[in-house]
Amino acid sequence: MSILLLSAILFSQAGDTTQPVLTWEPQMPAWGDTVTLFYHHSAPKASLKGLAPLLVNFQGEPKEMERKDDVSVARFLVPDSISTVRVSIHTIETLDWQAYKTIPLEVPEGWSSSEEKLEELRRSFSLVDAGYIPREEALRLLDSLRTNPTDNADYRFICMLGFLKLGNPDSAWSILEQMHERDKGSSKYHQALVYFAYDVSDGKIDPGIEKVSTLNRWIDDELLIRGSYSISLLGLGVSRWAEDNTHLSIKQQGKILKRFVEKNPFELHSREMLIRYYLRVGDTVEAETQLSNALKMNLENVAQKERGHFSTTSSDMVLSGLMLERGRLHAAQGRFDEALADFSFVILLKDDNEGAAFFERAKVWQRLERYRRAEGSFVKALKAGYAHAEPALKGIYLLNYGKEGFDEYLTEKLKPSEDEELRMTKDFGFKDLDGNTGRFFDYRGKIVVVNYWGLGCGPCKKEIPWLNELAEAYEETGVEFLAFSLDNAEAQKAYFEKRPFKYHNLIPDGKDFFTSIGLSFTPLPWHCIVDPQGRIRFKRIGGREDNSDLKLIIDQLLREQRLVGESK
């Protein structure tokens, strides 16, 4: 059953069979065959229709494609001892998800790969949370696996993952202890540490203070003694180091980060961590040097050019984060013109750093005694959901106008101006968890708070209690809270039996949901707020405990709604 479900998921990406984006010959390649890939630029669903050169990644091997009219072509030799190959097509900056494929291979009769079987089990266990693999089936798979034990890191890792997904952290910890003794330095040990630590940080498991302390020490020792090529493992360490939750010295932390950057010169996230380290220890000269290097790499797409494959680390989000840090550094140094230029660049990117950039720009204007401009930037920071700007704006108001009338002033300032472009949502259909149908425009005329999440997303589930508090705070206001997920309805119901989610839980029909809101291939969770006219007034990627940004926009829309009612 699990194999059939998994195959359906893996190969459901076939796309338009009459005019496919990607085709290949032969249809069922065998080991040693030369397979020819064809990317059809004129296919209706093809997203790479321009003249930019295409790159293809075939089972980790990068190559430029040859362009012939409306078709780009590449050829590869199929390796032995595998049952499928993975293919992705992209330019330096854009990946076409319609050409992100897993191609099945013809394999010799009776051949099997223990590595691929374990990988299949890993994928099966990862689908338990979303309800695509029933827990009973996952338990059967785990029992079957443990009846034929093998003494290697892959086997131990898959068993540990199975126990985690089935809610047995004690057994998972026991296997992790074995891996600590036998598999130090291996990539599977690193993965096991990451998976266990993620479930702890997301609140899925609570192994106790002593085990968490041991886990953190294992992670830090692995980073220090052996080094690591795992950016996830490094991120887990760095997030604690900033809070001084480590036995490592400041010098050791710097050694780890510098060594990681040396080993992974095109990994931009690790450079960003190193920059924040230099800022934390007060080495602004080295921080600025590293900032300049990272920005140059990002703007010139060095990582993708050198690696030969698409890399999400060279994203606008990384770029805006670096520019925001450089702007703060320039402002602290009194280099105000450069700081303003940096913040303006971040604002142009219009991502989650936009509010912080407006706020930092307002502080610079204040230091330059340009108070009208500071006021305007604080207002724009609030419109972008940056709640920290409200006290600053209130201080300006009190100095200029006195104590009365701030709410009316704020309401007027935060209303959309006539020349402000706001995305209009489009209608789409959905079903609730009982199968009842509805349309998004059924909510037109109301303030709508939208959350997109998934059962397999730890941060999504971790923030549900905080979202419940948000929904409770506005119970009597008429604000609608909608949570959309693509997960199985029965799996969601089972999850909510012990962990209720006080939004209206809905499953969208097709992809119209994503085109309506304008957020799709982004990290989960994400949020947006739609005003009664159907305009998107706020968007945010990522979960967090502090939902002051959502409250800020909801309160503003409620004030606008009251003003409309009073004017009638």
BELMO-V579377 format. One record per residue. N is the residue number from 1. PHI is phi as a letter, one per 20 degrees, with the letter a starting at -180 (* if undefined). PSI is psi as a letter, one per 40 degrees, with the letter a starting at -180 (NA if undefined). D_LAST is the distance of its C-alpha to the last C-alpha in Angstrom with 2 decimals. Layout:
# BELMO-V579377
n & phi & psi & d_last
N & PHI & PSI & D_LAST
N & PHI & PSI & D_LAST
This chain:
# BELMO-V579377
n & phi & psi & d_last
1 & * & d & 61.09
2 & f & d & 59.87
3 & f & d & 61.71
4 & f & d & 60.11
5 & f & d & 56.60
6 & f & d & 57.33
7 & f & d & 58.74
8 & f & d & 55.69
9 & f & d & 53.46
10 & f & d & 55.81
11 & d & e & 56.23
12 & f & e & 52.77
13 & e & e & 52.17
14 & f & d & 54.17
15 & m & a & 51.20
16 & f & h & 51.55
17 & f & e & 55.09
18 & e & d & 55.32
19 & c & g & 54.47
20 & f & i & 54.81
21 & f & d & 54.07
22 & c & h & 57.25
23 & c & i & 60.57
24 & b & i & 64.03
25 & c & h & 67.67
26 & f & i & 69.45
27 & f & d & 66.81
28 & c & g & 68.50
29 & f & i & 70.28
30 & d & i & 73.20
31 & g & h & 74.62
32 & n & e & 76.23
33 & f & i & 74.49
34 & e & h & 72.90
35 & d & h & 69.32
36 & d & h & 67.51
37 & d & h & 63.74
38 & c & h & 61.69
39 & d & h & 58.13
40 & e & h & 56.59
41 & f & d & 54.19
42 & e & e & 53.22
43 & f & i & 52.23
44 & g & d & 48.59
45 & e & e & 47.76
46 & f & h & 49.75
47 & e & e & 47.70
48 & d & g & 50.58
49 & e & e & 50.91
50 & e & a & 51.84
51 & d & e & 55.25
52 & f & h & 55.16
53 & g & i & 58.27
54 & e & i & 57.82
55 & d & i & 59.31
56 & c & h & 60.28
57 & d & h & 61.04
58 & d & h & 63.53
59 & l & f & 64.27
60 & n & e & 63.87
61 & e & h & 65.85
62 & e & i & 63.90
63 & a & i & 64.82
64 & f & i & 63.50
65 & e & i & 62.99
66 & e & h & 64.66
67 & e & h & 62.39
68 & c & h & 63.70
69 & l & b & 61.30
70 & e & e & 58.31
71 & c & h & 60.09
72 & d & h & 60.92
73 & c & i & 64.01
74 & b & i & 65.66
75 & c & i & 68.66
76 & c & i & 69.55
77 & e & h & 72.42
78 & f & h & 71.37
79 & f & i & 72.66
80 & e & i & 74.65
81 & m & f & 73.88
82 & c & i & 70.17
83 & d & e & 68.41
84 & b & i & 65.28
85 & c & i & 64.27
86 & d & h & 60.88
87 & c & h & 59.64
88 & c & i & 56.70
89 & c & h & 56.00
90 & a & i & 54.13
91 & e & a & 54.10
92 & f & d & 54.43
93 & d & e & 50.68
94 & c & h & 49.36
95 & e & h & 50.48
96 & e & h & 50.08
97 & f & d & 49.28
98 & f & e & 50.36
99 & d & f & 53.83
100 & d & g & 54.07
101 & c & i & 56.68
102 & d & h & 59.31
103 & e & h & 62.32
104 & f & i & 64.74
105 & d & i & 68.47
106 & e & h & 71.58
107 & d & i & 73.64
108 & g & i & 77.26
109 & f & h & 77.85
110 & n & e & 77.98
111 & f & i & 76.47
112 & b & i & 73.94
113 & c & h & 72.48
114 & f & d & 72.01
115 & f & d & 69.61
116 & f & d & 67.39
117 & f & d & 67.52
118 & f & d & 66.35
119 & f & d & 63.57
120 & f & d & 62.52
121 & f & d & 62.42
122 & g & d & 60.33
123 & f & d & 57.74
124 & f & d & 57.93
125 & f & d & 57.33
126 & f & e & 54.37
127 & e & e & 52.71
128 & f & d & 53.01
129 & g & d & 49.72
130 & e & e & 47.73
131 & n & e & 49.48
132 & f & d & 51.39
133 & d & h & 54.67
134 & f & i & 54.96
135 & f & d & 56.19
136 & f & d & 59.22
137 & f & d & 60.18
138 & f & d & 59.76
139 & f & d & 61.96
140 & f & d & 64.57
141 & f & d & 64.58
142 & f & d & 65.03
143 & f & d & 67.84
144 & f & d & 69.54
145 & f & d & 69.30
146 & f & e & 70.85
147 & f & e & 73.78
148 & c & g & 74.94
149 & f & i & 74.53
150 & c & i & 75.38
151 & e & g & 76.07
152 & b & i & 73.62
153 & f & d & 70.36
154 & g & d & 68.42
155 & f & d & 69.34
156 & f & d & 68.48
157 & f & d & 65.10
158 & f & d & 64.08
159 & f & d & 65.21
160 & f & d & 63.21
161 & f & d & 60.08
162 & g & d & 60.61
163 & f & d & 60.84
164 & f & d & 57.67
165 & f & d & 55.68
166 & e & e & 57.12
167 & m & f & 56.15
168 & c & g & 59.65
169 & f & d & 59.47
170 & f & d & 62.85
171 & f & d & 64.73
172 & f & d & 62.81
173 & f & d & 63.84
174 & g & d & 67.43
175 & f & d & 67.55
176 & f & d & 65.91
177 & f & d & 68.72
178 & f & d & 71.23
179 & f & d & 69.62
180 & f & d & 69.76
181 & f & d & 73.51
182 & d & d & 74.30
183 & c & e & 71.71
184 & g & h & 70.86
185 & n & e & 70.12
186 & e & i & 69.20
187 & f & d & 65.91
188 & f & d & 65.52
189 & f & d & 65.87
190 & f & d & 63.16
191 & f & d & 60.89
192 & f & d & 61.67
193 & g & d & 60.78
194 & f & d & 57.48
195 & f & d & 56.50
196 & f & d & 57.43
197 & f & d & 55.68
198 & f & d & 52.45
199 & f & d & 52.40
200 & f & d & 52.96
201 & f & d & 50.21
202 & e & e & 47.73
203 & m & e & 48.52
204 & f & d & 50.10
205 & c & i & 53.38
206 & c & g & 54.57
207 & f & e & 58.31
208 & o & i & 58.60
209 & f & d & 58.98
210 & f & d & 62.63
211 & f & d & 62.16
212 & f & d & 59.13
213 & f & d & 61.25
214 & f & d & 64.09
215 & g & d & 61.83
216 & f & d & 60.52
217 & f & d & 64.12
218 & f & d & 65.21
219 & f & d & 62.47
220 & f & d & 63.36
221 & f & d & 67.09
222 & f & d & 66.70
223 & f & d & 64.84
224 & f & d & 67.41
225 & f & d & 70.71
226 & d & e & 70.33
227 & m & i & 67.40
228 & b & i & 64.87
229 & e & e & 63.43
230 & e & h & 60.42
231 & f & d & 57.25
232 & f & d & 55.58
233 & f & d & 58.32
234 & f & d & 58.04
235 & f & d & 54.27
236 & f & d & 54.81
237 & f & d & 57.29
238 & f & d & 55.33
239 & f & d & 52.17
240 & e & d & 54.36
241 & g & d & 56.43
242 & f & d & 53.50
243 & e & e & 53.14
244 & l & f & 56.92
245 & d & g & 57.29
246 & a & i & 60.62
247 & e & e & 64.34
248 & f & i & 64.57
249 & f & i & 65.09
250 & g & d & 62.92
251 & f & d & 65.88
252 & f & d & 66.18
253 & f & d & 62.48
254 & f & d & 62.93
255 & f & d & 66.10
256 & f & d & 64.34
257 & f & d & 61.48
258 & f & d & 63.85
259 & f & d & 66.15
260 & f & d & 63.30
261 & f & d & 62.18
262 & f & d & 65.82
263 & f & d & 66.23
264 & c & g & 62.88
265 & f & e & 62.48
266 & d & e & 59.72
267 & e & h & 57.54
268 & f & d & 54.62
269 & f & d & 53.05
270 & f & d & 56.31
271 & f & d & 56.35
272 & f & d & 52.83
273 & f & d & 54.17
274 & f & d & 57.14
275 & f & d & 54.96
276 & f & d & 52.95
277 & f & d & 56.32
278 & f & d & 57.56
279 & f & d & 54.40
280 & f & d & 54.82
281 & e & e & 58.43
282 & n & e & 57.67
283 & e & g & 59.60
284 & f & d & 57.17
285 & f & d & 59.86
286 & f & d & 60.49
287 & f & d & 56.78
288 & f & d & 56.12
289 & f & d & 59.10
290 & f & d & 57.93
291 & f & d & 54.37
292 & f & d & 55.77
293 & f & d & 57.95
294 & f & d & 55.19
295 & f & d & 52.77
296 & f & d & 55.53
297 & f & d & 56.31
298 & f & d & 52.70
299 & f & d & 51.99
300 & e & e & 55.29
301 & l & f & 54.93
302 & g & d & 58.30
303 & g & d & 57.88
304 & f & d & 57.28
305 & f & d & 60.01
306 & f & d & 62.56
307 & f & d & 61.76
308 & m & e & 61.35
309 & b & i & 58.48
310 & f & h & 54.72
311 & c & h & 53.66
312 & f & e & 50.17
313 & f & d & 51.36
314 & e & f & 50.97
315 & d & i & 47.22
316 & f & d & 44.46
317 & f & d & 43.56
318 & f & d & 47.06
319 & f & d & 46.91
320 & f & d & 43.61
321 & f & d & 44.95
322 & f & d & 48.11
323 & f & d & 46.35
324 & f & d & 44.09
325 & f & d & 47.24
326 & f & d & 49.03
327 & f & d & 46.19
328 & f & d & 46.29
329 & f & d & 50.06
330 & f & d & 49.93
331 & f & d & 47.43
332 & f & d & 49.75
333 & e & e & 52.63
334 & m & e & 50.84
335 & e & g & 50.77
336 & f & d & 47.21
337 & f & d & 47.27
338 & f & d & 48.47
339 & f & d & 45.96
340 & f & d & 43.02
341 & f & d & 44.47
342 & f & d & 44.81
343 & f & d & 41.24
344 & f & d & 39.94
345 & f & d & 42.03
346 & f & d & 40.51
347 & f & d & 36.97
348 & f & d & 37.94
349 & f & d & 38.96
350 & l & f & 35.43
351 & d & a & 36.72
352 & f & e & 36.41
353 & e & e & 38.04
354 & f & d & 35.37
355 & f & d & 33.51
356 & f & d & 36.87
357 & f & d & 37.94
358 & f & d & 34.90
359 & f & d & 35.58
360 & f & d & 39.29
361 & f & d & 38.61
362 & f & d & 36.41
363 & f & d & 39.33
364 & f & d & 41.68
365 & f & d & 39.50
366 & f & d & 39.53
367 & f & d & 43.33
368 & e & e & 43.52
369 & m & f & 41.35
370 & d & g & 38.74
371 & f & d & 35.84
372 & f & d & 33.06
373 & f & d & 34.23
374 & f & d & 34.55
375 & g & d & 30.92
376 & f & d & 29.84
377 & f & d & 32.09
378 & f & d & 30.92
379 & f & d & 27.30
380 & f & d & 28.62
381 & f & d & 30.67
382 & f & d & 27.63
383 & f & d & 25.86
384 & e & e & 29.09
385 & n & e & 28.91
386 & e & g & 31.59
387 & f & d & 30.53
388 & f & e & 33.52
389 & f & e & 31.84
390 & f & d & 29.20
391 & f & d & 31.78
392 & f & d & 33.19
393 & f & d & 29.88
394 & f & d & 29.17
395 & f & d & 32.64
396 & f & d & 31.92
397 & f & d & 28.71
398 & f & d & 30.66
399 & f & d & 33.41
400 & e & d & 31.20
401 & c & e & 28.34
402 & n & a & 29.43
403 & e & d & 28.16
404 & e & i & 24.59
405 & n & e & 21.44
406 & f & d & 22.89
407 & f & d & 20.11
408 & f & d & 17.51
409 & g & d & 20.30
410 & f & d & 21.07
411 & g & d & 17.60
412 & f & d & 17.45
413 & f & d & 21.07
414 & e & e & 20.85
415 & f & i & 18.08
416 & f & h & 19.91
417 & f & i & 20.97
418 & f & d & 20.95
419 & e & e & 24.67
420 & e & h & 24.69
421 & e & h & 26.13
422 & d & h & 24.96
423 & f & h & 26.75
424 & e & h & 24.93
425 & f & i & 26.16
426 & d & i & 27.88
427 & f & i & 28.11
428 & b & i & 31.18
429 & e & i & 32.67
430 & b & i & 33.91
431 & c & i & 35.63
432 & e & a & 35.35
433 & f & e & 38.61
434 & d & e & 39.30
435 & n & e & 39.09
436 & f & h & 35.75
437 & e & i & 34.05
438 & a & i & 30.52
439 & c & i & 28.62
440 & f & d & 26.74
441 & f & e & 23.86
442 & f & d & 23.43
443 & e & e & 21.51
444 & g & h & 19.23
445 & n & e & 15.62
446 & c & i & 17.18
447 & e & h & 18.88
448 & c & h & 22.54
449 & d & h & 25.59
450 & d & h & 28.74
451 & c & h & 32.34
452 & d & h & 35.41
453 & b & i & 38.61
454 & b & i & 42.04
455 & f & d & 44.60
456 & e & e & 47.19
457 & d & h & 45.17
458 & g & d & 46.12
459 & g & d & 43.31
460 & f & d & 40.79
461 & f & d & 42.19
462 & f & d & 42.69
463 & e & e & 39.01
464 & g & d & 37.82
465 & g & d & 38.08
466 & f & d & 35.91
467 & f & d & 33.32
468 & f & d & 33.46
469 & f & d & 32.63
470 & f & d & 29.63
471 & f & d & 28.34
472 & f & d & 29.07
473 & f & d & 27.12
474 & d & f & 23.84
475 & f & d & 24.65
476 & e & e & 21.75
477 & d & e & 19.01
478 & n & e & 18.79
479 & f & h & 20.56
480 & e & h & 23.23
481 & d & h & 26.75
482 & d & h & 29.05
483 & d & h & 32.75
484 & d & h & 34.67
485 & b & i & 38.48
486 & e & e & 41.19
487 & f & i & 43.48
488 & g & h & 45.00
489 & f & d & 42.78
490 & f & d & 45.68
491 & f & d & 46.48
492 & f & d & 42.92
493 & g & d & 43.06
494 & f & d & 46.41
495 & f & d & 45.14
496 & f & e & 42.10
497 & f & d & 44.39
498 & d & d & 45.50
499 & c & g & 42.73
500 & f & i & 39.29
501 & c & h & 36.43
502 & e & e & 33.03
503 & e & i & 31.18
504 & f & h & 30.94
505 & e & h & 34.30
506 & c & i & 34.45
507 & d & h & 37.03
508 & f & i & 35.87
509 & e & h & 37.57
510 & m & a & 39.51
511 & e & e & 38.62
512 & f & d & 35.21
513 & g & d & 33.70
514 & f & d & 35.34
515 & f & d & 34.45
516 & f & d & 30.78
517 & e & d & 30.54
518 & n & e & 33.17
519 & c & h & 35.44
520 & b & c & 38.64
521 & e & g & 42.12
522 & c & i & 41.25
523 & f & i & 42.46
524 & e & i & 40.83
525 & e & i & 38.52
526 & c & i & 35.48
527 & c & i & 31.78
528 & b & i & 28.56
529 & c & h & 24.82
530 & d & h & 22.46
531 & e & i & 18.74
532 & f & d & 16.23
533 & e & e & 16.97
534 & n & e & 20.64
535 & e & i & 21.79
536 & e & h & 24.48
537 & d & e & 23.58
538 & a & i & 26.82
539 & c & i & 30.31
540 & b & h & 33.28
541 & d & h & 36.80
542 & o & i & 38.78
543 & e & i & 38.42
544 & a & i & 38.43
545 & f & d & 38.15
546 & e & h & 35.71
547 & d & f & 32.30
548 & f & d & 30.60
549 & f & d & 29.59
550 & f & d & 27.66
551 & f & d & 26.07
552 & g & d & 25.10
553 & f & d & 23.15
554 & f & d & 21.56
555 & f & d & 20.43
556 & f & d & 18.97
557 & f & d & 16.99
558 & f & d & 15.73
559 & f & d & 14.67
560 & f & d & 12.86
561 & f & d & 11.15
562 & f & d & 10.16
563 & f & d & 8.86
564 & f & d & 6.62
565 & f & d & 5.48
566 & f & d & 5.51
567 & e & e & 3.81
568 & e & NA & 0.00
